[in-house]
Every structure is written in C-alpha cells, then in structure tokens.
Amino acid sequence: MEKWNGKVAVVTGASSGIGEETCRQLVEKGMIVVGFARREDKLQELENSLKGKLGKFYYFKVDLCSEENIVEAFNWVKSTLKSIDVLVNNAGVLKQSDLLGNTSDWKQMFDTNVIGLNICSREAIKFMEEIQIKEGHIININSIAGHYQLPYMKDITVYSATKHTVTVISESLRELLGMKNLPVRVTSISPGAVETEMIQQFKQLEGFKLLKSIDIAEAIMYALSAPQHVNVAEIIIRPTSDNTINFMKNFL
C-alpha cells in the first residue's frame, strides 16, 4: 500500500459498515480520503476518530440519487485536493421488494446501486483522464447476489438485479478503460452477507455466521496492493462453511 501514500481516495457510503471501515483502513495507511454519505453526523464522528492518523479524512454530504449532488461533490474534490486516484463505490440500498412490490423501492435501489455508482465512476475517470493519472483504481462493492439467482429469496429479486447490473458494468468498464489505454484498474468485490446496518432487517439471519466489514476492507487493500500490471478483476467472499441452500431456505 506504500504506493498510495498521500494519494486521494473517494469512498461512497462512508458513514457505516464497509464504507466506514474502508475509510479507516485507507487513512491509517496514509491516504487522503473523502467520504461521501447522507448522514453528516456519522461522517463528523468518523472525521473526529481519524484525527492524528497517518493520512487525512474529509467528507462531503452526498445523496447518490441526485446527479447534481454527486457532480458537486466531485467538483469539490477536484478543486480542493487536485486529484482522485482511487474510487470505492460502496454505497448501496437493499429493500425487501419483489417483482410485484413497491415502485419507489425499485427506483431507490437502481438509482443508488447502479446509476449513482456509474455517475461516480464517470466523474472520477473524467478527472483521472484530465490530469493524466499514472495509476488509478475503481473498486465496486458488488454482492454474491450479482452472480447467482437465489431462488428462495424472492424479496431481494430487484436488489439482485441491480447487483447483476454492477457485474456487467464492472467488466465493461474494465474493457473500456483498456481500449482507451488508461492506467485505471477495475475490481468488483462480491461479499456474501456482511454484518452491517443493511442486513439487520433480515431477522432470518440470526444464528448464521456472517462476514465482518473488516473482511471486505482487507480485500480492498489486497486489490489496491497488487502491482499495476495485475488487475484483480473479481473477488467473491463467503463465510467459511457457508451452506448457501440452508441459508436461502431460511428466508421461506
């Protein structure tokens, strides 16, 4: 991680869970990190807890359902820090809504998990190209639900659809950047269930061994640490002894 010392990272969904832990790890390793999230009080708490660390933490209040808000945030990063070297697209929304469910839930998931994610990538890459970056990295926090159809979990069908889209976007972006000869790697990290605020709505998961936020943050560090000629394109992370069938049947 030494090569990223003093470099600038933007992390979305920074106020809790994977995003918060990722900010902590990056700042402790010397990066200048900007956390994007809606809950400003949580961002302020994180900023206070990271004072005196090797790196530096800033934050910007961002609603990923608003393109105007996202563009404003990236413009602040550009004008204030003069660079964006790493983007971690972590923010996500999970609503228990099937294909006969609530349209507003569908829209919030697609706006955040897909459109907001892609706007962030677009804005970051535009600036990386403008400053002729020598080494950049885009990391998308995906899900195992973005690789498999989970037949017993109909109430996360739309969420799963958003994550399947992230799988396609990540691979297509990697190819596009290769065609443009930009030195920017793209990694998709797909965890199973992680013990975060998002998963607390699923009472069915009580008693199951879940992943921790630090497990995913460490996978991010691994992908970032690889030499520039190595693109860790996809990481799938599951708990040891994960019994997926029994896990899914618990949702019946």
Secondary structure in CASP SS format (residue, H / E / C, confidence):
PFRMAT SS
TARGET T0000
AUTHOR 0000-0000-0000
METHOD secondary structure of the structure
MODEL  1
M C 1.00
E H 1.00
K H 1.00
W H 1.00
N C 1.00
G C 1.00
K C 1.00
V E 1.00
A E 1.00
V E 1.00
V E 1.00
T E 1.00
G C 1.00
A C 1.00
S C 1.00
S C 1.00
G H 1.00
I H 1.00
G H 1.00
E H 1.00
E H 1.00
T H 1.00
C H 1.00
R H 1.00
Q H 1.00
L H 1.00
V H 1.00
E H 1.00
K C 1.00
G C 1.00
M C 1.00
I E 1.00
V E 1.00
V E 1.00
G E 1.00
F E 1.00
A E 1.00
R C 1.00
R C 1.00
E H 1.00
D H 1.00
K H 1.00
L H 1.00
Q H 1.00
E H 1.00
L H 1.00
E H 1.00
N H 1.00
S H 1.00
L C 1.00
K C 1.00
G C 1.00
K C 1.00
L C 1.00
G C 1.00
K E 1.00
F E 1.00
Y E 1.00
Y E 1.00
F E 1.00
K E 1.00
V C 1.00
D C 1.00
L C 1.00
C C 1.00
S C 1.00
E H 1.00
E H 1.00
N H 1.00
I H 1.00
V H 1.00
E H 1.00
A H 1.00
F H 1.00
N H 1.00
W H 1.00
V H 1.00
K H 1.00
S H 1.00
T H 1.00
L H 1.00
K C 1.00
S C 1.00
I C 1.00
D C 1.00
V E 1.00
L E 1.00
V E 1.00
N E 1.00
N C 1.00
A C 1.00
G C 1.00
V C 1.00
L C 1.00
K C 1.00
Q C 1.00
S C 1.00
D C 1.00
L C 1.00
L C 1.00
G C 1.00
N C 1.00
T H 1.00
S H 1.00
D H 1.00
W H 1.00
K H 1.00
Q H 1.00
M H 1.00
F H 1.00
D H 1.00
T H 1.00
N H 1.00
V H 1.00
I H 1.00
G H 1.00
L H 1.00
N H 1.00
I H 1.00
C H 1.00
S H 1.00
R H 1.00
E H 1.00
A H 1.00
I H 1.00
K H 1.00
F H 1.00
M H 1.00
E H 1.00
E H 1.00
I C 1.00
Q C 1.00
I C 1.00
K C 1.00
E C 1.00
G E 1.00
H E 1.00
I E 1.00
I E 1.00
N E 1.00
I E 1.00
N C 1.00
S C 1.00
I H 1.00
A H 1.00
G H 1.00
H C 1.00
Y C 1.00
Q C 1.00
L C 1.00
P C 1.00
Y C 1.00
M C 1.00
K H 1.00
D H 1.00
I H 1.00
T H 1.00
V H 1.00
Y H 1.00
S H 1.00
A H 1.00
T H 1.00
K H 1.00
H H 1.00
T H 1.00
V H 1.00
T H 1.00
V H 1.00
I H 1.00
S H 1.00
E H 1.00
S H 1.00
L H 1.00
R H 1.00
E H 1.00
L H 1.00
L H 1.00
G H 1.00
M H 1.00
K C 1.00
N C 1.00
L C 1.00
P C 1.00
V E 1.00
R E 1.00
V E 1.00
T E 1.00
S E 1.00
I E 1.00
S E 1.00
P E 1.00
G C 1.00
A C 1.00
V E 1.00
E C 1.00
T C 1.00
E H 1.00
M H 1.00
I H 1.00
Q H 1.00
Q H 1.00
F C 1.00
K H 1.00
Q H 1.00
L H 1.00
E C 1.00
G C 1.00
F C 1.00
K C 1.00
L C 1.00
L E 1.00
K C 1.00
S H 1.00
I H 1.00
D H 1.00
I H 1.00
A H 1.00
E H 1.00
A H 1.00
I H 1.00
M H 1.00
Y H 1.00
A H 1.00
L H 1.00
S H 1.00
A C 1.00
P C 1.00
Q C 1.00
H C 1.00
V C 1.00
N C 1.00
V C 1.00
A C 1.00
E E 1.00
I E 1.00
I E 1.00
I E 1.00
R C 1.00
P C 1.00
T C 1.00
S C 1.00
D C 1.00
N C 1.00
T H 1.00
I H 1.00
N H 1.00
F H 1.00
M H 1.00
K H 1.00
N C 1.00
F C 1.00
L C 1.00
END
